[in-house]
Amino acid sequence: MPSPSSALLERLAALLGPKGFAREATAVEPWLTDWRGRFHGKAAALLSPSTREDVAAIVGLCAAEAVPLVPQGGNTSMVGGATPDGSGEALLLSLRRMNRIRSLDPAAGLATCEAGVILAHLHEAALAAGRRFPLTLGARGSATVGGLVSTNAGGTQVLRFGTMRRLVQGVEAVLPDGSLFEGLSPLKKDNRGYDLTQLLIGAEGTLGIVTAASLRLVPAVGERAVAWAGVETPQAALKLLRHLETVVGDSIEGFELVPASALDLVLEHVPGTRAPLAGRHPWNALIEAAVPMAVASPEKALYSALGSALEIGLVTDATIAASDAQAEAMWRLRDSISEAEKKDGIAAKHDISVPVADMPAFLVEAAEAVEARFPGVRVNAFGHLGDGNIHFNVRAPRSSGPAWLEGEGEAVTALVHDLVTAAGGSISAEHGIGQMKLAEFARLGGATRIAAIRAIKQALDPAGIMNPGKLVPPVEDPHDGLAERARRP
Ligand SMILES: Cc1cc2nc3c(=O)[nH]c(=O)nc-3n(C[C@H](O)[C@H](O)[C@H](O)COP(=O)(O)OP(=O)(O)OC[C@H]3O[C@@H](n4cnc5c(N)ncnc54)[C@H](O)[C@@H]3O)c2cc1C
């Protein structure tokens, strides 16, 4: 792809001014490495527009020269989605300066946010208005609305409220030719053909630049209860979830599965943590129930549901947090698993889903298969059991270095993804494809799905300027490195 000409760079500098245009290494470098430190790219300049009109002008100018643009929000992508390639041809387009909440209407339950609004700021603004934006995740202090939309982010409350696809009412975006799609309408019904908003959600910046989104709000939490329960098997955990949903109802909004091995890692590596239950339980469930103000106490409901679960042998022990501090300490155990795993060593990480009912058996069988094929590795599988979405991480044999990831780690990933595909699942439940999973997506995504994705990309972005090298597998070329990798067993 062509590098930006000096005339284009001059026009962009004039358009955006010193706050919005940077070429110095000190300004650009910090944004060229992904959050996990696995990808490092180059960019001809960092563009930081502050209005949608500027975004439209940037895209129009770049389209005229077919210069690639890599959109970036908080740069917390887990799959290298916001990192440019190493050619230095692309321009990095940061939306972080577009951080205004344009409107927040508690009565209508809608907030219209520019793309650069940070999730934690949206949480605070909604709460101040007696409402809640019911999606949260570990990167909430950095992740932006544009990134959340573009990755169809999930998190720990999907069980009750769904992913971004359910929480986005409308999207405003600049399409690859520089035109503005104004899709922020609050219409509840709109059948004018293809749903462009849904097409842009999860598109990972390959179909346009999201400049704003209107997001659904729900009533603020009045009361919540958080509990920790020990269970014998993942099957028992899923039965416990179904039991809680029957007895407590739809106030159950968090249900995270934590194996003993993950809890051990946290207790070993994260100072100030302690196990909520006496004794070691092979598996644990972290449960959260929440209700709006003036509705029956979730604590009482959870207490009686866990009591009956104990009686029928679904759980081996359980405790309910007696205070907000205790509840936060329980969530800290869950939220620290990735950090503890990182401190412990190298791991090949997989963000996978299978049908919810099949997940308990899958967890056990896939772990056995992986550990048998690769002696010394240890599976650490945890997460959103109720969504059928587990972080199926495989820890490298002790004392392995980073090179393990490029060697045996890739073979481990191929096996995990084969098992997931055979189980009718997805190799990317939450984090997207980015550049990290492109070869595996090409290998396992299915010919029909991939042909349709390529056709949509070609129709909307024929010059291929939007986030090249991400999500959309290139057309097979037998001499191409990607195709070669994709053919590996
Ligand atoms: C600690 C941690 C925990 C996480 N937990 C979860 C979790 O529980 N669930 C989950 O789903 N994800 C999780 N994630 C990953 C999650 O996808 C990102 O946190 C978030 O969705 C990305 O937001 P961002 O602003 O950082 O986007 P970036 O990382 O900057 O970009 C992500 C992708 O979106 C594109 N993009 C960004 N902004 C725009 C825009 N305005 N228009 C078009 N394209 C754009 C980028 O090009 C890239 O492809 C986690 C990440 C971290 C670091």
The ligand as an SDF file (V2000), in Angstrom:
LIG
                    3D

 53 58  0  0  0  0  0  0  0  0999 V2000
   -7.2880   -6.3480   31.2250 C   0  0  0  0  0  0  0  0  0  0  0  0
   -8.2080   -6.5390   30.0380 C   0  0  0  0  0  0  0  0  0  0  0  0
   -9.4130   -7.1860   30.2240 C   0  0  0  0  0  0  0  0  0  0  0  0
  -10.2800   -7.3690   29.1460 C   0  0  0  0  0  0  0  0  0  0  0  0
  -11.4500   -8.0060   29.3820 N   0  0  0  0  0  0  0  0  0  0  0  0
  -12.3090   -8.1680   28.3770 C   0  0  0  0  0  0  0  0  0  0  0  0
  -13.5590   -8.8100   28.6020 C   0  0  0  0  0  0  0  0  0  0  0  0
  -13.8550   -9.2640   29.6990 O   0  0  0  0  0  0  0  0  0  0  0  0
  -14.4060   -8.8900   27.5640 N   0  0  0  0  0  0  0  0  0  0  0  0
  -14.1020   -8.4050   26.3310 C   0  0  0  0  0  0  0  0  0  0  0  0
  -14.9250   -8.4970   25.4160 O   0  0  0  0  0  0  0  0  0  0  0  0
  -12.9220   -7.8310   26.0740 N   0  0  0  0  0  0  0  0  0  0  0  0
  -12.0170   -7.6880   27.0620 C   0  0  0  0  0  0  0  0  0  0  0  0
  -10.8200   -7.0780   26.8110 N   0  0  0  0  0  0  0  0  0  0  0  0
  -10.4880   -6.6550   25.4400 C   0  0  0  0  0  0  0  0  0  0  0  0
  -11.4490   -5.6160   24.8840 C   0  0  0  0  0  0  0  0  0  0  0  0
  -11.7300   -5.9550   23.5570 O   0  0  0  0  0  0  0  0  0  0  0  0
  -10.9550   -4.2240   24.8850 C   0  0  0  0  0  0  0  0  0  0  0  0
  -10.6780   -3.8850   26.2110 O   0  0  0  0  0  0  0  0  0  0  0  0
  -11.9040   -3.1450   24.3430 C   0  0  0  0  0  0  0  0  0  0  0  0
  -13.0610   -3.6220   23.7350 O   0  0  0  0  0  0  0  0  0  0  0  0
  -11.1770   -2.4060   23.3000 C   0  0  0  0  0  0  0  0  0  0  0  0
  -11.3290   -1.0390   23.5380 O   0  0  0  0  0  0  0  0  0  0  0  0
  -10.1480   -0.0290   23.1760 P   0  0  0  0  0  0  0  0  0  0  0  0
  -10.7170    1.3360   23.2040 O   0  0  0  0  0  0  0  0  0  0  0  0
   -8.9530   -0.2740   23.9940 O   0  0  0  0  0  0  0  0  0  0  0  0
   -9.8680   -0.4290   21.6580 O   0  0  0  0  0  0  0  0  0  0  0  0
   -8.4780   -0.6730   20.9280 P   0  0  0  0  0  0  0  0  0  0  0  0
   -7.7100   -1.7350   21.5930 O   0  0  0  0  0  0  0  0  0  0  0  0
   -7.8060    0.6180   20.7210 O   0  0  0  0  0  0  0  0  0  0  0  0
   -9.0190   -1.2160   19.5290 O   0  0  0  0  0  0  0  0  0  0  0  0
   -9.6730   -2.4410   19.4440 C   0  0  0  0  0  0  0  0  0  0  0  0
  -10.1290   -2.6600   17.9950 C   0  0  0  0  0  0  0  0  0  0  0  0
  -11.1340   -1.7140   17.6440 O   0  0  0  0  0  0  0  0  0  0  0  0
  -10.6860   -0.8490   16.5940 C   0  0  0  0  0  0  0  0  0  0  0  0
  -11.1460    0.4910   16.9690 N   0  0  0  0  0  0  0  0  0  0  0  0
  -10.8850    1.1750   18.1090 C   0  0  0  0  0  0  0  0  0  0  0  0
  -11.5610    2.3340   18.1050 N   0  0  0  0  0  0  0  0  0  0  0  0
  -12.2510    2.3800   16.9430 C   0  0  0  0  0  0  0  0  0  0  0  0
  -13.1350    3.3270   16.3500 C   0  0  0  0  0  0  0  0  0  0  0  0
  -13.4640    4.4650   16.9680 N   0  0  0  0  0  0  0  0  0  0  0  0
  -13.6640    3.0380   15.1430 N   0  0  0  0  0  0  0  0  0  0  0  0
  -13.3540    1.8880   14.4990 C   0  0  0  0  0  0  0  0  0  0  0  0
  -12.5280    0.9750   15.0000 N   0  0  0  0  0  0  0  0  0  0  0  0
  -11.9950    1.2120   16.2140 C   0  0  0  0  0  0  0  0  0  0  0  0
   -9.1860   -1.0110   16.5400 C   0  0  0  0  0  0  0  0  0  0  0  0
   -8.6750   -0.7610   15.2620 O   0  0  0  0  0  0  0  0  0  0  0  0
   -9.0210   -2.4510   16.9620 C   0  0  0  0  0  0  0  0  0  0  0  0
   -9.2710   -3.2990   15.8710 O   0  0  0  0  0  0  0  0  0  0  0  0
   -9.9290   -6.8900   27.8660 C   0  0  0  0  0  0  0  0  0  0  0  0
   -8.7220   -6.2280   27.6820 C   0  0  0  0  0  0  0  0  0  0  0  0
   -7.8570   -6.0580   28.7600 C   0  0  0  0  0  0  0  0  0  0  0  0
   -6.5650   -5.3430   28.5330 C   0  0  0  0  0  0  0  0  0  0  0  0
  1  2  1  0
  2  3  1  0
  2 52  2  0
  3  4  2  0
  4  5  1  0
  4 50  1  0
  5  6  2  0
  6  7  1  0
  6 13  1  0
  7  8  2  0
  7  9  1  0
  9 10  1  0
 10 11  2  0
 10 12  1  0
 12 13  2  0
 13 14  1  0
 14 15  1  0
 14 50  1  0
 15 16  1  0
 16 17  1  0
 16 18  1  0
 18 19  1  0
 18 20  1  0
 20 21  1  0
 20 22  1  0
 22 23  1  0
 23 24  1  0
 24 25  2  0
 24 26  1  0
 24 27  1  0
 27 28  1  0
 28 29  2  0
 28 30  1  0
 28 31  1  0
 31 32  1  0
 32 33  1  0
 33 34  1  0
 33 48  1  0
 34 35  1  0
 35 36  1  0
 35 46  1  0
 36 37  1  0
 36 45  1  0
 37 38  2  0
 38 39  1  0
 39 40  1  0
 39 45  2  0
 40 41  1  0
 40 42  2  0
 42 43  1  0
 43 44  2  0
 44 45  1  0
 46 47  1  0
 46 48  1  0
 48 49  1  0
 50 51  2  0
 51 52  1  0
 52 53  1  0
M  END
$$$$
